[in-house]
Amino acid sequence: MSYKTLDPQDFLVSADSITAPCWSDYAPILDSFFTSSIQLNGTSGTYYTNVYNLDPSDQASEVQFNIAYANKFGSGSQAFNPAYLSLSPTRTIYGQWRNLVYGDENTDFSFGGFTPPSQSLYIIAIDRSRYKQSLLPGSLNLTLSGSGQGNMTLTDNSLDVTTVTYCDAGRVYEIVSGSNGSATSATPTGAVGPGMTKSGSYGLFLPDVGAIILNDNALRVSAANGGISLGTLTPSNTNATNPQKLFVAISGGGSFQLNSQETVTSDFIFCRARNSEFNYSENPSFISGSTGAVLYDLFVNNPTTYVTTIGLYNTSNELLAVAKLSKPLPKDFTKEVLVRVKLDF
């Protein structure tokens, strides 16, 4: 067996970005939305709502995302203990996401430079099995429907910003009214900026943790003020089932487009056999097993071999990887072979 040490210039590292739809069966747009009555009536139903692509009774159905409602002051859900009315699931969820995004329990959520005093949020968490590395900025198109308010499409503003903003959860973009990563050009009266409302942006897009945080203050107002009259209820110590209200708005809109993004790193290794190399073989059909002599006189001065396999070894002579050629390549003193081996991981 012949070996050849690879030179540093024989190695090349390349990174490619691969995108694909988030939803099951690679559907580009999720247009059917279902919930499970079992989940809604169970313990977890007071915290969040799972959303499926098919009726949950169908064995092919899969969770696509879930919806949770959060409130800084604990409103909109029953208290864990009647003696402490402010300690409730909505407050716990708020604290969890605040720590994830800001890493500071004293910081409130800000949307487009505006900090709503009520701090009422909806969180859409994409199911982890729906995407690989992260979500793709610019691919978000979420249509929401309000009762008698018409439809509104939300997207992130990744194409409108020149500098990416980071938080403790990674990249963060504002959610605005628009499509395909760009806000509508019109700026409504009293709005903070293009595609926004007086309550700031419609939320935050966190592609690296697969989450969309929606600003309830921007959604609950009427269409004239840039919202959809979402109808969020915030009574104290009462389960207001707010996640289902956003579910109705999403299912009524009937269109949720979002892509997954993955960076695949490839190692390219260029294996060269020059004209004077690898022209002889230890194969029993080439040499005698007892004497080591070449079996055919023609192969003494004009040998011909066929390259079928390339093995990659470490310095301890341990086989690490094997590359199989689609067909044997003839090799003699008049030919050189260059094979590019690609390793994806």
Secondary structure in CASP SS format (residue, H / E / C, confidence):
PFRMAT SS
TARGET T0000
AUTHOR 0000-0000-0000
METHOD secondary structure of the structure
MODEL  1
M C 1.00
S C 1.00
Y C 1.00
K C 1.00
T C 1.00
L C 1.00
D C 1.00
P H 1.00
Q H 1.00
D H 1.00
F E 1.00
L E 1.00
V E 1.00
S E 1.00
A E 1.00
D E 1.00
S E 1.00
I E 1.00
T E 1.00
A E 1.00
P E 1.00
C C 1.00
W C 1.00
S H 1.00
D H 1.00
Y H 1.00
A C 1.00
P C 1.00
I E 1.00
L E 1.00
D C 1.00
S C 1.00
F C 1.00
F E 1.00
T C 1.00
S C 1.00
S H 1.00
I H 1.00
Q H 1.00
L H 1.00
N H 1.00
G C 1.00
T H 1.00
S H 1.00
G H 1.00
T H 1.00
Y C 1.00
Y E 1.00
T E 1.00
N E 1.00
V E 1.00
Y E 1.00
N C 1.00
L C 1.00
D C 1.00
P C 1.00
S C 1.00
D C 1.00
Q C 1.00
A C 1.00
S C 1.00
E C 1.00
V E 1.00
Q E 1.00
F E 1.00
N E 1.00
I E 1.00
A E 1.00
Y E 1.00
A E 1.00
N E 1.00
K C 1.00
F C 1.00
G C 1.00
S C 1.00
G C 1.00
S C 1.00
Q C 1.00
A C 1.00
F C 1.00
N E 1.00
P C 1.00
A C 1.00
Y E 1.00
L C 1.00
S C 1.00
L C 1.00
S C 1.00
P H 1.00
T H 1.00
R H 1.00
T H 1.00
I H 1.00
Y H 1.00
G H 1.00
Q H 1.00
W H 1.00
R H 1.00
N H 1.00
L H 1.00
V H 1.00
Y H 1.00
G C 1.00
D C 1.00
E C 1.00
N C 1.00
T C 1.00
D C 1.00
F C 1.00
S C 1.00
F E 1.00
G C 1.00
G C 1.00
F E 1.00
T C 1.00
P C 1.00
P C 1.00
S C 1.00
Q C 1.00
S E 1.00
L E 1.00
Y E 1.00
I E 1.00
I E 1.00
A E 1.00
I E 1.00
D C 1.00
R H 1.00
S H 1.00
R H 1.00
Y C 1.00
K C 1.00
Q C 1.00
S E 1.00
L E 1.00
L C 1.00
P C 1.00
G C 1.00
S C 1.00
L C 1.00
N E 1.00
L E 1.00
T E 1.00
L E 1.00
S E 1.00
G E 1.00
S C 1.00
G C 1.00
Q C 1.00
G E 1.00
N E 1.00
M E 1.00
T E 1.00
L E 1.00
T E 1.00
D E 1.00
N C 1.00
S C 1.00
L C 1.00
D C 1.00
V C 1.00
T C 1.00
T C 1.00
V C 1.00
T E 1.00
Y E 1.00
C E 1.00
D C 1.00
A C 1.00
G E 1.00
R E 1.00
V E 1.00
Y E 1.00
E E 1.00
I E 1.00
V E 1.00
S E 1.00
G E 1.00
S E 1.00
N C 1.00
G C 1.00
S E 1.00
A E 1.00
T C 1.00
S C 1.00
A C 1.00
T C 1.00
P C 1.00
T C 1.00
G C 1.00
A C 1.00
V C 1.00
G C 1.00
P C 1.00
G C 1.00
M C 1.00
T E 1.00
K C 1.00
S C 1.00
G E 1.00
S C 1.00
Y C 1.00
G E 1.00
L E 1.00
F E 1.00
L E 1.00
P C 1.00
D C 1.00
V C 1.00
G C 1.00
A E 1.00
I E 1.00
I E 1.00
L E 1.00
N E 1.00
D H 1.00
N H 1.00
A H 1.00
L H 1.00
R C 1.00
V C 1.00
S C 1.00
A H 1.00
A H 1.00
N H 1.00
G C 1.00
G C 1.00
I C 1.00
S C 1.00
L C 1.00
G C 1.00
T C 1.00
L C 1.00
T C 1.00
P C 1.00
S C 1.00
N C 1.00
T C 1.00
N C 1.00
A C 1.00
T C 1.00
N H 1.00
P H 1.00
Q H 1.00
K H 1.00
L H 1.00
F H 1.00
V H 1.00
A H 1.00
I H 1.00
S H 1.00
G H 1.00
G H 1.00
G C 1.00
S C 1.00
F E 1.00
Q E 1.00
L C 1.00
N E 1.00
S E 1.00
Q E 1.00
E E 1.00
T E 1.00
V E 1.00
T E 1.00
S E 1.00
D E 1.00
F E 1.00
I E 1.00
F E 1.00
C E 1.00
R E 1.00
A E 1.00
R C 1.00
N C 1.00
S C 1.00
E C 1.00
F C 1.00
N C 1.00
Y C 1.00
S C 1.00
E C 1.00
N C 1.00
P C 1.00
S C 1.00
F C 1.00
I E 1.00
S C 1.00
G C 1.00
S C 1.00
T C 1.00
G C 1.00
A C 1.00
V E 1.00
L C 1.00
Y C 1.00
D C 1.00
L H 1.00
F H 1.00
V H 1.00
N H 1.00
N C 1.00
P C 1.00
T C 1.00
T E 1.00
Y E 1.00
V E 1.00
T E 1.00
T E 1.00
I E 1.00
G E 1.00
L E 1.00
Y E 1.00
N C 1.00
T C 1.00
S C 1.00
N C 1.00
E C 1.00
L E 1.00
L E 1.00
A E 1.00
V E 1.00
A E 1.00
K E 1.00
L E 1.00
S E 1.00
K E 1.00
P E 1.00
L E 1.00
P E 1.00
K E 1.00
D C 1.00
F C 1.00
T C 1.00
K C 1.00
E C 1.00
V E 1.00
L E 1.00
V E 1.00
R E 1.00
V E 1.00
K E 1.00
L E 1.00
D E 1.00
F C 1.00
END
